[in-house]
Amino acid sequence: MNITKLTEQYISNHPSIKDGMKKGIINYSKLSRQIAEDSDIDLKKNFDAILIACRRYSDKLKSYETKESKVLKILKQSKVEIKNKIIVVVIEKSIYFDNLLTLEKEIKKKAEIFNLIEGTNAITLITTEEFLDKIRTLFKSKIIKENKDLVEITLRSPKEIETTPGVINYLYSLFWDNDINIVETMSCWTDTLFVIKEEDIGRIMPLLKF
């Protein structure tokens, strides 16, 4: 059993403890006892090792704060754009691709959103609600799933996002910490796109004001 790895994993899985460490309000002795209890390991034999691992992890977090400041610098320069009435349609990959090209031309002619994610077995199409009937007509039984009442959030960041580690991870954490599900996500150079339920937009927007 690797006590250091076990301790770090435990703290990583408990964001509230991690935040407490950053703020310097954690009692490491109590935390060590809690880790031992929750992990069902012998406290007497492993207390010192867990305590040392907690303190070392705290030192790592101090280094993380420096990285976090670089991430926030990027995000403060980013612009947020929102588009409502978004749909996400998952389609089987065994479709007639000329139909997809026809759809793309029609959507782009109207200057609307057309985002495509090609997976191993399916294609995910992100566009606006007005094209749902057209999609149903073109692909019929090939449609696996439809998701409606969505919002697309686009973060337009400076080009430094390419060389700054942790930006996407930081953004994902914001959604996760606030129990907001990301229906779809993708990126294109300096643009990062998230599709979420329309009902969640009120909760996430204040968090994106960096």
Secondary structure, 3 states (H helix, E strand, C coil): CCHHHHHHHHHHCCHHHHHHHHHCCCCHHHHHHHHHHHCCCCHHHHHHHHHHHHHHHHHHHHHHHHHHHHHHHHHHCCEEEEEEEEEEEEEECCCCHHHHHHHHHHHHHCCCCCEEEECCCEEEEEEEHHHHHHHHHHHHHHEEEEEEEEEEEEEECCHHHHHCCCHHHHHHHHHHHCCCCCCEEEEECCEEEEEEEHHHHHHHHHHHCC
